[in-house]
Amino acid sequence: MSQFSPRPELEPEFRDYEPIQPRGTDWREIGRRIWAPFAAIGAFVAKFGVGILKYKFLLGLFISFGAYLWYGGVWFAVGLIGLIFVHEMGHWLEAKRQGLPVSAPLFIPFLGASIFLKEQPQNAWREFQLAIAGPLLGSLGALAVYGVAVAEDSNRLRAIAFIGFFINLFNLLPVVPLDGGRIVSAIHPALWVLGLLGLLGLVLYRPNGILVLILVFAAMELWQRWQTRHFAGSRAYYAVRPGQRLIAAVSYFGLAVLLVVGMHATHVPHQF
């Protein structure tokens, strides 16, 4: 027979357990979790910022890849980064051909990429050559992806090719921050007004922060060029021979039509 020790007397308010209570939202903890990654990034940049700025190409590429990876997955990120890079290399190679000092492409998340010149082209014809080189090489890159998509019967690659055709077509809008605005400077500057009105209509129809930003820059650039239209240097800059204007017009409108055809051929109606 077992013997038990007598249970000690407990105070009336004593509890050997914690009652389950509903917990409210701990906003401080949520805030710490949200800001912790940003604080870590900030500390990293503060410590290595000077060294990072020396490699703007790699930094922009890394950040853009991460943004596109978060937005659409690895295939979207790889395809978009690759097609943007091919497009910018068209500008870079043409700038080198013209002997212009040019930077490596700088990637900007959700805005694409850009090269920077220390010297501007000599005239509108040279500006046209520099501007159209990007969409030309970029379109060939998208066409190459489409060729592989057909060979592999891959809707994923078709969708990436579609993005490539769209990016290059969008860049042909005749507003000055985009390639199209610099291309039409060799056709007729009046096309800038039509491009600005068309972009305004697009912003009103489908409001978008990036489009609004482009519209603002386009309006500012158009106003600046309008103010300098009577300057002697400005008239000389836009003095383009009729044959050159014809080449620019055929190249511009012909490429736009081909890109529309490319988008139609690569359109994937369902998500891949």
Salt bridges, closest charged atoms under 4 A:
GLU29 OE1 - ARG32 NH2 2.60
GLU29 OE2 - ARG33 NE 3.30
GLU94 OE2 - ARG97 NH2 2.79
GLU127 OE2 - ARG182 NH1 3.17
GLU127 OE2 - ARG225 NH2 3.64
ASP153 OD1 - ARG158 NH1 3.44
ASP179 OD2 - HIS87 NE2 2.89
ASP179 OD2 - HIS91 NE2 3.17
GLU221 OE2 - ARG225 NE 2.96
